[in-house]
Amino acid sequence: MTDTQLYLAIGLPVLLNGTMLMIAFTALNTRISDLRDTMNARLASMETRIEILTGKVAELTDRVTRLEERWERRP
């Protein structure tokens, strides 16, 4: 076996493994990025819904307050 054959026998699998590892990391990074974007969209949607519910609770509180004031003014 010559030196060149030895270097290829050892170096080529190392290079291929390194390349495969980089491809796997890139794919994983893409999946994590997509998941982060999805979670951000869901959280934004939930924040909007919470704001709507908070507004409705405030409206109900105002209505109840007005009804209480009317009730107190009754003779």
Helices and strands as residue ranges (DSSP letters): H 3-73
